[in-house]
Amino acid sequence: MSFETVNYELGGAVAVVTMNRPDALNALSMQLTIDLDAAFRRAVSDGARAVVLTGSGRAFCSGGDLREMRSMWEREGRIEAFLEEPLGRLHEVIRLIRETPIPFVAAVNGVCAGAGVNFALACDIVFAAEDAAFREAFVRIGLTPDCGGTFFLPRAIGEKLAAELFMTGDAVSAERALAIGMINRVVAADELIAEATAFAERLATGPTAGIGRIKRMLNASFSNDLTAQLALEHECQIESGRSDDFREGVAAFFEKRPPNFSGK
């Protein structure tokens, strides 16, 4: 399977998905949305145990494709046309990232704006190049955030800082993003993919079914009360306790050797 706007590579247990519209700064067109959905599903069907998401050229992703938005507006005579089915499809991809029970690592290079920021935040781990900049730019064109930004960002950095970034649209450098808890790591630009992929490979050798349960619990943790979260932890730990990986982990502990997790 080939993709029109995405490069897909599977190396061992890690799939690297690269948004590939460099002339448009990897703006999220309908075709890119379709290709991202298909690429992530292919990663699962190929048996990948981790995914790296990045962008080609000088941007990770500049947000929604305003040229396509304007074209749809002119064709259909309704300014909101792009914000109906295409945005709904984008939101399905965000849910796919969050609900796929393997780790996703964002490798953010250069420009990261609008929905591009929120695609990065939807990933479990975020690496950024030293020259990366994050901008929740929606307010600058009179639009409100999408793609889960108002869910992910306050949870990462707190309500007050999130309000500032959403209401001003100001850029955040990679170093500041790290300092405020928005991302996990800042690395040299020429080492970004290697560092992010190495981290994904580390996760991919872990008990990835258990990591999937960790994602499930984290997703629920801000809406559950303590009783509900304890019940979910209990349920997930029983599931993990029945797994091959738990048996292997215990055996490796007593045999004083590194575990060989299968993700099952």
Secondary structure, 3 states (H helix, E strand, C coil): CCCCCEEEEEECCEEEEEECCHHHCCCECHHHHHHHHHHHHHHHHCCCCEEEEEECCCEEECCECHHHHHHHHHHHCCCCHHHCHHHHHHHHHHHHHHHCCCCEEEEECEEEECHHHHHHHHCCEEEEECCCEEECHHHHHCCCCCCCHHHHHHHHHCHHHHHHHHHHCCEEEHHHHHHCCCCCEEECHHHHHHHHHHHHHHHHCCCHHHHHHHHHHHHHHCCCCHHHHHHHHHHHHHHHHCCHHHHHHHHHHHHCCCCCCCCC
